[in-house]
Amino acid sequence: MAFYKNKASQKIGVFAYDEVVGAAKTGDAANITGQISKDYGSAAATNDTNPTEHDATNFPGLYVFDITQTESNCDVISLKAKSSTANVVFEILTFHTEPETRAASIAAGSIAADAIDAASLKADAVTTIQSGLALAANLQSLSEILAGSVVASGTVGIAGNDTTHVHLHDLTFADGELNDLLVVIYDASGNQKHARWIDDYVASSQLATVATLPFTPVGTDLYWVLSSRRDALALNSSYDPAKSAASQSSVDAVPTAAENRAEMDSNSTKLASIETDTQDIQTRLPAALTGDGMMKSDMLYVNGTGQSNGDLNLKIDAVGANALLARKLIEADRYIDTSGSPWQVVWIEKGTGTPTLADGNELLRQDLFDTDGVALVSEDTIPGQTIEA
């Protein structure tokens, strides 16, 4: 219901319910009091000390409070009733007030006579808008500004229309002058607008060629040719369509599925060759290593072919500068270093020092073990056994 703000002689009804009996409570008016809160403020006792029972027979449990104008002078009014009778309960009621007089109910006669005249309303509106603009006198009208975005407009003609051609009736443009501009066609029967770029315009028939439309234009439809151009590059004086086409043709074509497959097969062959070489290396490495993973000193083990050192020397020569270190190892002077444990065999670059002293350019150092894998630490363990580095 509507509850008006700041208005006298209004009423609020509450419902009394006996929660033990499970029915409306009648005859309890003298025991009921109320509290009012305005705009969710502090509560105060209602001016109407006890409500009036409305109709115990037809509306059992309904009691009515009289609300004063002062009590209604708020935006939100809340009423909480209570009874001194045991087990009688009420719901808290909250109302948002509203003004009794609305703009829609103001009588026309209370408005000045010229205010309801259309011409006067228009003049007043223009004056109000212009007064709020700092440079209103220098502004162009909205229609003048929008006019530049529409090249032409009108009703669709009746000749030559189909789903890819539109008769732009009453136009005087030359052949191709509307090409690449945007045309909006209004389908009156479907109440829809469709936008298409103009691919070609023929002046003699006034027909514009467009991408396929979902309908065939007729003489009751409308059109607007807008100044939006499909290819902005065409507005640039340095744009050369011929050069652009040449650039486009120079772009490499996308490979076909067959070409992609051939490339993959070629890569697979190369990978297989790498895998074979890797496996060959893996089969040679174990023969060149001792039981503890050290490289054997005998270069025949490393070679893996049984070739003599002389043959191996020739092969290293053929490799080039990157094999210089390996060549130095083959030609190097060697001595046994007994200063530590186990003893070590030491390679020094040939001609750079005394073979029995650590005074040359050292190239490599390896621990010494007997064939049983026992580290050599003295002369007693050497006789009768082969020494392996």
LINMO-V171720 format. One record per pair of residues at least 24 apart in sequence whose ideal C-beta (glycine too) atoms are under 8 Angstrom apart, sorted by the first residue. I is the first residue (numbers start at 1). J is the second residue. D is the distance in whole Angstrom. If there is no record, write none. Layout:
# LINMO-V171720
i = [I | I]
j = [J | J]
d = [D | D]
This chain:
# LINMO-V171720
i = [2 | 3 | 3 | 3 | 3 | 3 | 3 | 4 | 4 | 4 | 4 | 4 | 5 | 5 | 5 | 5 | 5 | 5 | 5 | 5 | 6 | 6 | 6 | 6 | 7 | 7 | 7 | 8 | 8 | 8 | 9 | 10 | 10 | 10 | 11 | 11 | 11 | 11 | 12 | 12 | 12 | 12 | 12 | 12 | 13 | 13 | 13 | 13 | 13 | 14 | 14 | 14 | 14 | 14 | 14 | 14 | 14 | 14 | 14 | 15 | 15 | 15 | 15 | 15 | 16 | 16 | 16 | 16 | 16 | 16 | 16 | 16 | 17 | 17 | 17 | 17 | 18 | 18 | 19 | 19 | 19 | 20 | 20 | 21 | 23 | 23 | 24 | 24 | 24 | 25 | 25 | 25 | 25 | 26 | 26 | 26 | 26 | 27 | 27 | 28 | 28 | 28 | 28 | 28 | 29 | 29 | 31 | 31 | 31 | 31 | 32 | 32 | 32 | 32 | 32 | 33 | 33 | 34 | 34 | 34 | 34 | 34 | 35 | 35 | 35 | 36 | 36 | 36 | 36 | 36 | 37 | 37 | 37 | 38 | 38 | 38 | 38 | 38 | 38 | 39 | 39 | 39 | 40 | 40 | 43 | 46 | 46 | 47 | 51 | 72 | 148 | 149 | 149 | 149 | 150 | 150 | 150 | 150 | 151 | 151 | 151 | 151 | 151 | 152 | 152 | 152 | 153 | 153 | 153 | 153 | 154 | 154 | 155 | 155 | 155 | 155 | 155 | 156 | 156 | 156 | 156 | 156 | 156 | 156 | 156 | 157 | 157 | 158 | 158 | 159 | 160 | 160 | 161 | 161 | 161 | 162 | 163 | 163 | 163 | 163 | 163 | 164 | 164 | 164 | 164 | 164 | 165 | 165 | 165 | 165 | 166 | 166 | 166 | 166 | 166 | 166 | 167 | 167 | 167 | 167 | 168 | 168 | 168 | 168 | 168 | 168 | 169 | 170 | 171 | 173 | 173 | 174 | 175 | 175 | 175 | 175 | 176 | 176 | 177 | 177 | 178 | 178 | 180 | 180 | 180 | 180 | 181 | 181 | 181 | 181 | 181 | 181 | 182 | 182 | 182 | 182 | 182 | 183 | 183 | 183 | 183 | 183 | 183 | 184 | 184 | 184 | 185 | 185 | 185 | 185 | 185 | 186 | 186 | 186 | 187 | 187 | 187 | 188 | 188 | 188 | 188 | 189 | 189 | 189 | 190 | 197 | 198 | 290 | 290 | 291 | 292 | 292 | 294 | 294 | 294 | 295 | 296 | 296 | 297 | 297 | 297 | 297 | 299 | 325 | 328 | 329 | 329 | 332 | 332 | 333 | 336 | 337 | 341 | 341 | 342 | 342 | 342 | 342 | 342 | 342 | 343 | 343 | 343 | 343 | 343 | 344 | 345]
j = [98 | 72 | 77 | 95 | 96 | 97 | 98 | 72 | 97 | 98 | 99 | 100 | 72 | 73 | 74 | 75 | 97 | 98 | 99 | 100 | 69 | 72 | 73 | 97 | 69 | 72 | 100 | 68 | 69 | 72 | 66 | 66 | 67 | 72 | 64 | 65 | 66 | 67 | 64 | 65 | 67 | 79 | 93 | 95 | 54 | 62 | 63 | 64 | 65 | 51 | 62 | 63 | 64 | 65 | 79 | 81 | 90 | 91 | 93 | 61 | 62 | 63 | 90 | 91 | 61 | 62 | 63 | 81 | 83 | 88 | 89 | 90 | 61 | 88 | 89 | 90 | 87 | 88 | 87 | 88 | 89 | 86 | 87 | 87 | 60 | 61 | 60 | 61 | 62 | 61 | 83 | 85 | 88 | 53 | 56 | 60 | 61 | 53 | 56 | 53 | 63 | 83 | 85 | 88 | 53 | 63 | 83 | 84 | 85 | 88 | 63 | 81 | 82 | 83 | 88 | 81 | 82 | 65 | 79 | 80 | 81 | 82 | 79 | 80 | 82 | 67 | 71 | 77 | 78 | 79 | 77 | 78 | 80 | 71 | 73 | 74 | 76 | 77 | 78 | 74 | 75 | 76 | 76 | 78 | 80 | 71 | 79 | 71 | 81 | 97 | 227 | 226 | 227 | 228 | 224 | 225 | 226 | 227 | 178 | 181 | 225 | 226 | 227 | 178 | 224 | 225 | 222 | 223 | 224 | 225 | 222 | 223 | 219 | 220 | 221 | 222 | 223 | 185 | 217 | 218 | 219 | 220 | 221 | 222 | 223 | 206 | 219 | 218 | 219 | 205 | 205 | 207 | 216 | 217 | 218 | 216 | 212 | 213 | 214 | 215 | 216 | 209 | 210 | 211 | 212 | 213 | 207 | 208 | 209 | 210 | 207 | 208 | 210 | 213 | 217 | 223 | 205 | 206 | 207 | 217 | 201 | 206 | 207 | 208 | 223 | 225 | 206 | 206 | 206 | 201 | 203 | 203 | 201 | 202 | 203 | 204 | 200 | 201 | 201 | 203 | 208 | 225 | 229 | 230 | 231 | 234 | 225 | 226 | 227 | 228 | 229 | 230 | 225 | 226 | 228 | 229 | 230 | 208 | 210 | 223 | 224 | 225 | 226 | 223 | 224 | 226 | 213 | 217 | 221 | 222 | 223 | 221 | 222 | 223 | 215 | 217 | 221 | 218 | 220 | 221 | 222 | 215 | 218 | 220 | 215 | 230 | 225 | 369 | 388 | 373 | 369 | 373 | 366 | 367 | 389 | 366 | 388 | 389 | 345 | 366 | 388 | 389 | 330 | 363 | 363 | 363 | 364 | 363 | 364 | 360 | 368 | 365 | 375 | 377 | 367 | 368 | 369 | 375 | 376 | 377 | 367 | 368 | 375 | 376 | 377 | 368 | 389]
d = [6 | 7 | 7 | 4 | 8 | 5 | 7 | 7 | 6 | 6 | 7 | 4 | 6 | 7 | 7 | 7 | 4 | 6 | 6 | 7 | 6 | 6 | 4 | 8 | 6 | 6 | 5 | 6 | 4 | 8 | 8 | 8 | 5 | 6 | 5 | 7 | 6 | 6 | 7 | 5 | 6 | 5 | 6 | 8 | 7 | 6 | 7 | 5 | 8 | 7 | 8 | 5 | 8 | 7 | 7 | 4 | 5 | 8 | 7 | 5 | 6 | 8 | 7 | 7 | 5 | 8 | 6 | 8 | 6 | 5 | 8 | 6 | 6 | 7 | 6 | 7 | 5 | 6 | 5 | 8 | 5 | 8 | 4 | 8 | 8 | 8 | 4 | 3 | 8 | 6 | 7 | 7 | 5 | 7 | 4 | 5 | 6 | 7 | 6 | 8 | 8 | 6 | 5 | 6 | 5 | 6 | 5 | 5 | 5 | 8 | 6 | 6 | 7 | 5 | 8 | 7 | 6 | 5 | 6 | 7 | 5 | 8 | 7 | 5 | 8 | 8 | 6 | 7 | 7 | 6 | 7 | 4 | 8 | 7 | 7 | 4 | 7 | 6 | 8 | 5 | 6 | 5 | 6 | 7 | 7 | 7 | 7 | 6 | 7 | 6 | 7 | 6 | 5 | 8 | 6 | 7 | 6 | 7 | 7 | 6 | 4 | 7 | 5 | 8 | 8 | 4 | 7 | 7 | 4 | 7 | 7 | 6 | 7 | 8 | 7 | 6 | 8 | 7 | 5 | 7 | 6 | 8 | 4 | 7 | 6 | 6 | 7 | 7 | 4 | 7 | 6 | 5 | 6 | 5 | 7 | 6 | 5 | 5 | 8 | 7 | 6 | 6 | 6 | 7 | 6 | 7 | 5 | 7 | 6 | 7 | 7 | 5 | 6 | 8 | 5 | 6 | 8 | 6 | 6 | 7 | 8 | 5 | 7 | 5 | 6 | 7 | 6 | 8 | 6 | 7 | 6 | 5 | 7 | 6 | 5 | 8 | 7 | 6 | 6 | 8 | 6 | 6 | 5 | 4 | 6 | 6 | 6 | 7 | 7 | 7 | 6 | 8 | 7 | 5 | 4 | 8 | 7 | 6 | 7 | 6 | 7 | 5 | 7 | 7 | 5 | 7 | 7 | 6 | 6 | 7 | 5 | 6 | 4 | 7 | 5 | 7 | 6 | 8 | 5 | 5 | 7 | 8 | 8 | 8 | 6 | 5 | 7 | 7 | 6 | 6 | 8 | 7 | 6 | 7 | 8 | 7 | 6 | 7 | 6 | 6 | 7 | 3 | 7 | 7 | 6 | 6 | 6 | 6 | 8 | 7 | 7 | 7 | 7 | 5 | 5 | 6 | 7 | 3 | 5 | 6 | 8 | 5 | 8 | 5 | 6 | 6 | 5]
